[in-house]
Amino acid sequence: MRSDNKANAAVSDTLGLGAAKIDTAYSGISSAIDVMNEFKAKLVAASEPGVDKQKVQKELDQFKDQLLSISASASFSGENWLKTDIADIYDAALNTKSLVSSFVRGSDGRISLGTTDIDLSTVSLFNATGGGILQKDNRSPGTIGRLRNTDTFTYGGGALQSFTFDGPLVFTDDSTAITFDMVLDADDPSNTTAPGSGSFVSVTLNRSLMDQVYPTLNGVIWSRDQFAWLMREAIIPLGAQFATRAGTVDGYALLSKETSGLTGSSIQVLNVSSTLADGKTGGLSDTGTDYGSRPVVVSYWDEPFNVHSTIELLIPVKANGSTTVLKIDQAMVNQTLGTTTGDVTSADDLVLLLNTALQAQNVGIIATNAGGYIRYEMDETIEKASGSKTSLGIGPASDSLGNLPDFDILDVDITTGTRSIDSYIDGIEGMLSKLTNAGATLGSLQTRIDMQAEFVTTLTYTIDKGIGRLVDADMNEESTRLKALETQQQLGIQALHIANSNSENVMALFR
């Protein structure tokens, strides 16, 4: 127990050393945040018209030197977490620092050391091989083949039947009428094994309806636009629509209102007849069935990209009101494309990858390479609906790391014009976000180490007290024996003293 307590004392010393390292790194991060805030302010000022960018650049260069100084100075006990030399800073096997935080002896007598791990990729400002907080993040997949900048959404086209008005139409009384039937919202039998038959409705246009809509026209429809109001009064309650055809004088169309939801948008006109004197039908005639069109959206491929082992691509797709986020990681890329590096090098690669992700989550969308752009359409075996109520969308894509800087802070130069100040500001925002996360990480570690140090101190005191109790329990018996012996010795001495006193009294009688 005493030996274990000495080990705990060593742990306490180690915790103190670790706390000092964390304090040093935390101070450096705090100072770096202050400098970066000033850096951003200067960039904002430089965006104003008329500002001398050469002078502002000189100030920015001074801030760069200060950041280098901060990273180089934040060293304690030979370790510097802000200026590192790690071959691959994103490799957990290389970027992890461990601090001993506890000494534990188990019930079986075995000894183990508890550690607290620090990921240097989250705190390093500058790394010799790149990837520090103030450097370009090589994990960024860029535009994700332009999907990061794609946000498109559209609806399918409604089913319709087109006609041309053939008036005038003369309704003398209710014995003169135009009648026809419609089948609305039937399923396309080519898309389903059990198609729905839709709704069958019958329509009658007669003098009574005519007088209700146009009481002053004496039963005569002269134009398409007059016919439109008569038809709307008759068909809208039945689930259909009337629309004039743009660019024509007499053209019009009948459409389904898709009252059956997402089951289809078909329309068929049949059994058209007329008892008007001249046999006119307003241009109506029997038709086949139009099932409407499916929505289609596109994205445009721009450049190859890499899916790093530490990130995940997130691509939202929307089908008929339902949104699914496709998740693509390096393992999926390698398995789909037969690579080992996570590289997506062409539009064909991206199409294969998208279809793999869509099928994995049973999303009813198919992607195809249409030569220069990627086309997305509904998979008829999964999403059988068509028409203007169906919808499709994709994007914008993102990655699990968020907005990553694509330049080094030391490369910022507002005098050359090779990069806009706005893009620099966006990158600085990303760096500041990572700095803030680094401060939060170190702050939480600081609290964790302080709590552990306090616990080890308390534990050491408790073990000392426990050992004392064990030892004191043995000494009680010894103390009792000692007290008995001391009493016996005192009684013996007292008896001798009495005896000596008595002999002196007898001797006094002979004086």
N, C-alpha and C positions, 0 to 999 in steps of 0.2 A: 504493500500500500504506500509506504514511504517512497519507494522507487517510482511508482506510478505518479505520485504527486510531483516528484522532481520532473517527470516527463511533461506533466501539465504546466509546470513552471516554464519549461522550454517552449511549449505551445504558446503560452502567454507572451513570451519574448518574440516568437515568430509572428504572432498576430500584431504585435506592436510594429514590427518591421513592415508587415503587409499594409497596415494602416498608414504608415508613413509613405509608402509607395503610392497608395491610392490618393492620399492627400496631395501629393506632389502632382500626380496626373490630373486630378480634379482642378487644382489651381491653374494648371496649364490650359485645360479646356475652357475654364471660365474666362481666362485672359484672351484666348483665341476667339471666343464668342464676341467679346467686346471689340476686338480688332475687326472681325468680319462685319459687325454692324456698322462700323465706321466705313468699311470698304464699300458696303452696299449703298450707304448714304452718298458717298462720292460718285458712285456710278449713276445714281438717280440725278444728282446735280449735273453730271456730265451730259445727260440726255437733253438738257435745256438748250435751246438755240443760242448761239453766240458764246458759249462757254469754251475757254481755251483748253482743249483736250490734252495738249502737251503738258500743261501745268498739272492738270488733274492726274495724268499718268505718273508724274513724278511722285505725287502723294501716294498713289496706289503702289508704286515700287517700294516706298518706305514701309507700307503696311505688309507687303510681301516679306521684306527683311525681318520685320518684327515677328511675323508668324514663324519664320525659320528659326529665329532666336528662341522663341517660346518652346518650340518642339525640341531644340537641341539642349535647352537648359533644364527641361523637366526630367531630370535624372536623380535617382536616389539609390544608394548602395549598388551602384554599377548597372542599374536597370533603367531603361527609358522606354516607356510605353507609347509615347507620342511620336517618336522617331524610330522606326523599326527597320529591320532588314530580314524580311520573310520572303522566301522564294514564291509562295502562293498564299497571299494573305487571306484568301477565302477558304483555305484548307484547314478544317478544324484540328487536324493532327499537328499542324504547324503553328497555328495562331493562338493556341490556348496556353495561358499561364495559370499555374495552380498555386494557391497559398494554403499551407497547413492551418486548419482551423480547429481541430480537436484531436484528442488522444482517447481511445476507447478500448477497454478490456472487456470482452464479452463474457457471458456466463460460463462458456466453455474454456475460459482462460486465454483465448486468442486475442492478440492485440491488432488494432487497426487505426489508421490515421484518416480523419476526415479532412477534405479539402474544399476550398471555394475556387471555382474556375472563372477566369476572366478572358473573354474573347477580344484579342487585341485588334481584330478587324473593325470593331465598333468604337475604338478609342484612338487608334493611330492616326495622326495628322498627315504624316509623310512616311511612305514605305519605299524602300529602295527599288522594288520591282513594280511599284504602282499599286493603286487600290486604296490609298489612305483617304481619310475624310476630305482632305483638301485637294484630292487628285481625281482624275477621271476614273469612273467606276467601269471597269472592263466587262462587268456582267450585264450591262444594259443591252437588251435586244433591239435597241433603236426604235424604228417605226413599226416593228413586228410585221414586216412586209407590207406596210402602209395601213394595217388594220388599226393601229393606235390612232390614226387620223380619220378612220371611217366610222360614221354614225348615220346609217341610212335605214329608212323605214317606209313601207308602202302597203297599200291594200290591193287586193285583186280586183278585177273588173267584173261588174255585174252582168248577168245574162240579159239579153235584150233581143227584140225582134223589130226590124225597121220597115216602115211603110211610107207611102206617099198619098196625101189627102186627095180625094177625087170628087169634091163637092161641085155644085151645092147639093145639100141633102134636104129633102122636103118631107117633113112629117105632117101628114094631114090629120091623122087621129091615131089612137093606140093600135089600130089594125096595121099601121105602117110602122115597121120597126127593123132594126138591125140587131141580130143576135149572134153570139159566138161564145165559145168555151175557151178556157185556159187551164193548163196544168202548170202549177207553180212549185218550185223548190223540190223537184225530184232529184234523187242521187244519180250520178253518172254510173251506169252499170259497168263501164270499163274500169272503174276505180274500186268497186266493192262487189263482193260475192252475193250480198243481200241488199240490193238497192231499195231505198224508200221510194214509194210511188208518187210522193208529193201531194199537193192539194188540187182538187178538181173544182173549178168555179165556173158559173154560167153568168153571162152579162146580157142585159137587154137595154137597148137605146130606143125609146119611143117618145110619143108626143107629150105624155105626162111628165117625163123627165125633162124634156125640152122646155116645156112651159115653166117648170120649177127653176131651171137654170137661167133661161132667157125668156121671160114672160112677154117681152116686147118684140120678139123677132118673128112671131106668127108661124112658128114651126120650121123655119128655114135656117140651116147652117150654111153660111157663105164661105167661110175661110177655115184654114187649119187651126188658127188660134181660138176661134169660137168652138171648133170641134174639141179642142184640148180641154176646155172647162166642162163640156158635156161628158167626155170620157173620164175625167178625173172624178167627177161626182159619182160615176158608176163603178169604177174599178178600184179606187183607193180603199174603200171599206172591205174589199175582197182580198187585199194583199198585193196589189200591183200598182205600178206607177206609169204616168204618161210624161214623156219628155220630148220637147221639140228638138230637131236636129239642127245644130248650128250651121250657118252658111246656106241654108235652104229656105225656100218660101213655103213649101208644102210638106217637107219631110218631117216625120215624127217616129218615135219608138215607144214600145211597151216594155217595161222592165219589172222584174220581181222585186218586192220590198223585202224579201228574205225574212219573212215572219217566223220561219222555223228555226231560226238561230244559225248555227254553223253547219247545217246539214246540206246546204247547197243553195244555188240561186237560179235554178233553171226556169225557163219559160217556154211554153209551146202554145200556139194559137190554132184552134181547130173548130170545125163545124160552123164556119162563118156562113151566114145567110142573111138575105134582105128581102123585105116585102114592100120596099119603097117603089114608087111607080116606075122609076128608071133602073131599078135593081142595084143602085149604088150601095157600097158598103163602107164608104169613108176611106177606101184604100186598103181595108183589112182583107187578109186572105189566109188560108191555112198554111202553117209552117211546120218545120221540123222542131227539134228541141235544141235550145242553146243552153249550155251548162255554165256559162260564165268562164272567166279566166282566173288563173292562179297568180299570186303575187310573185314578182321576181326582183331581186336587188343585186347589186354588183359592188365589188371592191377592186382596187387597182394595185397590182404588185409593183413594188419599187426597188427593193434591194434585199440581198441575203442577210440573214441574222443568225445569231447563236443563242440557244437556250442553255444557260449555265446550270450547273448541278444544284445551285443554291436558290434558284428562282422558279416560279411557276407562272405561266401565261394564263391570263383570265380574259376570255372572249365571250361577252354576252350575246345570245341569239334569242330572238323573239318570234314565236310562231303562234298565231291565232290567240293573242292575248296572254300567252304563257312565256315567261322568260327563264332561260337556262344559261348558266355560266359555264362555258367549256373550260376545263382545266388541263393544261398541257405542260408536262415537265420533261426533263431531259431523257428520262427512261422511256417515255412514250415516243419521243423523237427518234431515239436510237433503235427502238424495236420496230417502228413503222418504216423508217428510211434505211435501216441496215447500217447505221453509222455508230461511232463510239464517242463522238465529240459534241453531239447536240446541234450540228449545223443544219440549217434549212437554206438551201442554195438556189432554189428556183420556185416559180409559181406552181409547177407540177408537184414539188415537194410539199408546199403549203396546202395544196388541194388534198393530197393523200393524208396529211396530218389532220386537217379539218374534218374530213370524212371519218377518220378513225375516232376522233373525239366525239363527233355527232352520233355515230353508231354506238359508242360505248355508253352514252347517256340516253339512247333511244329518242333522239330529237328528229322529228320528221322533216329534215332539210338535207338537200344534196348539193355539194359544191362541185363545180366543173371548171376546167381551164378553158375559157372561151377565146384565148389568144389575145394577150394584152390586158385582160381583166379576168376576174374570177366571178362566176355567175352562181347565185344561190337561188334555189327554187324548192317548192314543197315536194316531199317524197309521197307520191300518190298511194303507196302501200301503207303509209302511216297516217298522213293527213289527207283524208279523202275529200274534204270540203273544197269548194271553189266559189268564186264570186266576190262581191265588193265587201262582204263582212270578213273575209279571210285576210290575214295580214302577215307580214314577214319583215324582220329587221335584223341587223347585225352591227355590233360595235357600240361604242369605241372600245378597243382592246386595251389592256393594261398588263402590268406584271406585279408580282407580289412585293417588289421592293419599292414601288412608287417612282417618283420623279428623281432620276439619278443624274448627277452632273456628268457632262461629256467633255470636260476640259479640266486642266490643272489650274489651280489658283495662280501659280507662277507664270502661266501662259497668258494671262489676261492683258490685253493691249488694246486700248480703245483708239489708238492713233492710226492703226493700219486699215481699219474698215473691213477686215476679213470676217468679222463676226459682229452682229448688232449688239448694242448695249443692252437691249431687252433680253437677248438670249443669255448674256452674261448675268444679268440680274436673276433670271430664272434659275441658272446654275448655282448662283450664290445662295438662293433660297433653299435649294436642295442641300447644299453643304451646311447651311445653318440648321436645317432640320436634323441632319445627322449629328452635328455638334451638340444640339440640345438633347438628342437621345443618348449621346456619349456621357453628357453631364448627369443625366438621369440614371444611367447604368452605374457610373462611379459613385453617385450619391447613395444609391441603394446598397452598393457593396460596402460603402463607408458605414452605413447604418448596421448592416449585417455583421461586419467585423467588430464594431463597437459592442454590439449585443453579445457576440461570441466571447469577446475579451472579458466583458463583465461576468458572463456565465462561468468562464474558466477561473476567474478570481474567486467567485463564490464557491465553485466546486472545490478549489484547492483548500479554502478555509474549512469547508464542510468535512473534507477528508481528514484534515489535520485534527479537527474536533472529534471525528469518529475514532481515529487512532488513539487520541488521548483517553477517550472513554474506555476503549479496550484495555489500554495499559492501566488506567486507574482501577478498573475492576479487579485486576490481579494484585495490585498494591494494597487494596483494602485489607486483605487477609494478612499480608506481611505487616501492615501498619498495626493491626490488632496484636499480633505476636510481639512486635517491638514494644508496644505500650505495656504489655504484660511483663516482658522482661525488664523494662525500665522500672516498673512498679516493684517487682521482686528485688531489684538492685537497691532501690530506695528503702525498702523495708529492711533489707540486710544492713545497710549502712546505719539506719536509725536504731536497729537492735544493738549494733556494735557501739553506737554512741551512748545508748542507755547503759550498756554494760560498763563502758569506760567511766561513765559518770558515777555509777554505783561503787566502783573500786576506789575512786577518788574520795568518796564520802567516808568509806571505811578507813582509809589512810589518814583522814583528817582527825579521827578519834585518837590516834596515837601521837599526835603532835602536841 
